[in-house]
Amino acid sequence: MLFCLLAAMIVRSQAVRTVDLDRLKQATVFLYQARAVDNNLVVRCISSGTLISADGLIITNAHSILPSRQCDGDTIIVALNVDLDEPPIPKYRAEIAGAEAGLDIALLRITRQLDNRPIASESLPVLPFVEIGDSTTTAIDDNLLIVGYPDLGDRTVNLARGTVTALIAEPPAGGRSWFKTRAELPGTMSGGGAYNTAGRLIGIPTNAPLAGSPGSCRYISDTNGDNLINNNDRCVPIGDFISAIRPVHLAQSAIRGARLGLDVGVVSAPPAPPSPQQAPTISRLFFAPSVVDGLPASVVGSLPSNTRALYLFFDFANMTPETIYELRVTRDGVPDSIFSLPPLRWGGGERGLWHIGAREQAWANGTYEFTLLVDGASVGSQQIVIGGPPATRARFSNIVFGTLDRESRLVGNGSIVPIGPIASARFLYANIREGTPWSAIWYFEGAEVARSTDTWTDDEFGSKSISVAPQGGLLPGQYRLELYIEGALSATSDFVVAGAPGGPLPLIFDNLRFTAAADPLEARQSPAASGFPGVVPSLYALFDWQRIATGTPWTLRWLVDDLAFYQVSSPWQAVESGSDFTVLLANPPDGKYTIQLLINNLKLAEAEAIVGIGQLPLDRFAEFAGTVLSGTVIDAATQLGISGVSIVLISEDYAASEFVWREDQIVALATTDRRGRFQFARPLAFDTFYSVVIEADGYIPHAADEFFYEPDQPFADIRIEMVRGS
């Protein structure tokens, strides 16, 4: 509740119960990625973005910000809304504060003036920003507000309305990897903001312009110096209409790290191998009704009526972060926009197994065809029929891997097997009659290593174990098992062989420890420690490893005070076995730091260290430190907005009568736009008493003391009437 002693001039003051659209628009920025050519900045790529902190932290798409063949700029220009009735004005330069290329999300921080002069964070004017919401609760048919720029930065910010039509799943983000919407969103709104009905940011509209695609790029500057702007100049990619939204919760760890200024560096990793030169390929397309730990629970060729989950699986190779992929779905030959994915940047690595699917949405009866496109060309398709009663069919499912003990029990975690002579698999089966032909094929790094073909002799229902013992034993790397019934694929699953036997989990990573040092060489020679009092310029984590093949996917995760701020999954690039793999965390603030090492989402090693007092300052992660106050100043007689009004909030140490325009007295200052609207971008501290002075040429000034906000008021909007002076 707002307590206010400004009754003479404020005729309405209440907590906002509806979305403040002006606030969302003011926090939306337009971004130019540019490159210096002959002392001029030439625009390479453009996008919308959203301010998520008062000190200039911006969230947007990665594909239009990170340097690439299509977007090869090295300078990022930020254009702000100065007047919502006018196009944005370039004001600052920004640097990349973090990026999740696989999710197509980037974080920027404003660091320089437009003329390239450095600007300290404490010198940056307080900027408008939005609150981040909980995108994990978003459901089908939820209403959305999408804010961004509808053109090339020469038009005002735009707002579109839509609903969530589907929840699309992909690894590693799971069932809420994408929100689909039918809202009409031009490509330049990519990187902007999608909001729930409470006005909180829950997603980032995303597309990926395909080079050479008609209508997906624009000519906006004379790049060849002929004094003309035409198709002989360099085209700026903007992409087609957007229908996919990346949920913001997938970027929470990166946002946390950027807000804290935490920078993780992998010291020991060799340079990344060059991008594949061969054309991307897609193969082995099949369907599954559910996913278990990223793998198909079973393989199906049809599904009954009332199906509510369906996943297309496929193998991929030679993909890069610049590859554009797309999924087109038709039902009975008619395009189905609900389950299709528009052109998007690839984030799944160079090779492996992938899936795209949807759940929590009824699939109508019909014949569905799924077609995958890579860089605009069709690379594979597969059909499935949905309809009719549930079928009783012979099937395998739920393959898990490990080793067998003396009682023939499977020992292990299901997806990682240690180096040894033999690996075993256990799976469920149902409706398989005696005499039915079946076969099992084992692969290592894509090459067949064992095959068995037989007729079924077990019961009709149950579980079964089979093993593979390659000549020379298991080598480290990636393996696969395929199970067939009467020549048709019925189940498949992958597993990793690495490390030495060490109980339920193989011993792959060992001797994980922390140390503080001036450089990596000193870190490798310093004793391990779990506590570091005082300031630590560089915190190092080191570990040893054994028998892990190059290319094996693994994950490095960092947490502070039990909250993740860094997580990167990548192929293993170091040698097969070694010691002192080194990871650097620069300038960590006080807190409890945890490092985790994972393969196939299984935590294989973990260590903790305490820096300073062992806890971050209170509210370090808070979205808001108080109430964001906005409002309108109007003429009491005409009821029209007044432009150029100064609204000054005065420190609790001074009364309004003591105000003499000294800098130490001013907490925040706002000026109304031509419609009379204003907003203090700096949040007002809860339970703190402020004074206010309001001045405008030709009007009687106002001054009052003692008003404050309670913690249940993150936003408030007021209306102020002013009377003309005599």
Buried (B, 14 or more C-beta within 10 A) or exposed (E): EBEBEBEEBBEEBEBBEEBBBBBBBBBBBBBBBBBEEEEEBBBBBBBBBBBBBBBBBBBBBBBBBBBBEBBEBEBBBBBBBEBBEEBBEBBBBBEBBBBBBBBBBBBBBBBBBBEEEEBEEEEBBBBBBBBBBBBEEBEBEBEBBBBBBBBBBEBBBBBBEBBBBBBBBBBBBEBBBBBBBEBBBBBBBBBBBBBBEBBBBBBBBBBBBBBEBEEBBBBBBBBEEEEEBEEEBBBBBBBBEBBBBBBBBBBBBBBBBBBBEBBBEBBBBEEEEEEBEEEBBBEBBBBBBBBBEBBBBBBBBBBEEEBEBBBBBBBBBBBBBBBBBBBBBBBEEEEBEBBBBBBBBBBBBBBBBBBBBBBEBEBBBBBBBBBBBBBBEEBBBBBBEBBEEEEEBBBBBBBBBBBBEEEEEBBBBBBBBBBBEEBBBBBBBBEBEEEBEBBBBBBBEEEEBBEEEEEBEEEEEEEBBBBBBBEEEBBBBBBBBBBBBEEEBBBBBBBBBBBEBEEEBBBBBBBBBBBBBEEBEEBBEBEBEEEBEEEBEBBBBBBBBBBBBBBBBBBBBBBBBEBBBBBBBBBBBBEBEEEBBBBBBEEBBBBBBBBBBBBBEBEBBBBBBBBBEBBBEEEBBEBBEBBBBBBBBBBBEEEEBBBEBBBBBBBBEBEBEEBEEEEEBBBBBBEBBEBBBBBBBBBBBBEBEBBBBBBBEEBBEBBBBBBBBEEEBBBBBBBBBBEEEE
